[in-house]
Structure formats: C-alpha cells, structure tokens
C-alpha cells in the first residue's frame, strides 16, 4: 500500500518546503544535478517555487492541487 495516496502542494514563503526543509511538496523532485516540478513538468532552481505555481496557488499554500 502506498503511504501517500494523494500528492500535496506544500509551500511556505515562496519555497517548496517549510522553513526547516522537512515537509516537502509532493511534486518537487530533487536530485544532485537538478530540481524539477512534476506538477508543471518543468525544471526549477532548488527549493524556489515557480512563478506559475505562485500565480495559481500563492506563495504560501498547503493542500491538494
């Protein structure tokens, strides 16, 4: 059984994780060489949220897409 059935968006202060970095947005994928947002299917810079995500969900958001 999959632990997280629903993918959530968790953003705080325009970043894709909380201030401590321990609650990750389910759509944020990070590897050693690149960061990407699987919701919008684009590469991005580290934990900084995308402008399109900010426009749709705001800089602070927690919930389902």
N, C-alpha and C positions, 0 to 999 in steps of 0.2 A: 504494500500500500504506500502511495506517495505521501510524504509528510505534509507538504504544502500543496493542497489541491488547487487553490486559487492564487494566481500571481497578484501581488500587491505593488502599488507605487508608494514609496516612502521617501519623501523629500523634506529637507529641512534647510532653510537659509540658502536655497538655490543649489543644494548639493544632493546627490543621490544616496545619502546615508545620514544618520543622525550625527550630532556633534562629536560623539565618541567613535563613530565609524563602525559600530557593531550591529546596526539594523540596516541591512542592505535592501534597496529596491530590487524586487524580483526580476526586473527587466534589465538591470545593469549587469553586464558581463565584463569582468576584468581579467586580463592576462598580463604577463610580464611585458609584453610589447604593445598592447593596445587596449583601449576601453571602448565599449560599444553599448548602444541601447537597442535591445531586441524588439521593443515595442514600436519604435520608429524605424528600425533597421538601418541605423547609421552609426558611424564611428563618432566618438566624442573625446574630450580631454579629461582624463582621470575622473574624479567624482563630480565635476561641474555639470549641472543639468543643462539640457539642450534648450535653446530659445523656444523651439516649438513645444516642448514639454511645459515650459513655464507659461506659455500663452494658453495652453489647454487646461493645465492643472494648477497653475500658480507656483510660486517659489516654495511654498510650504503646503504639503499635501500628504495625506495618508488614507489610502483606500483602494478600491478596485477601479480599474480603468473602465 
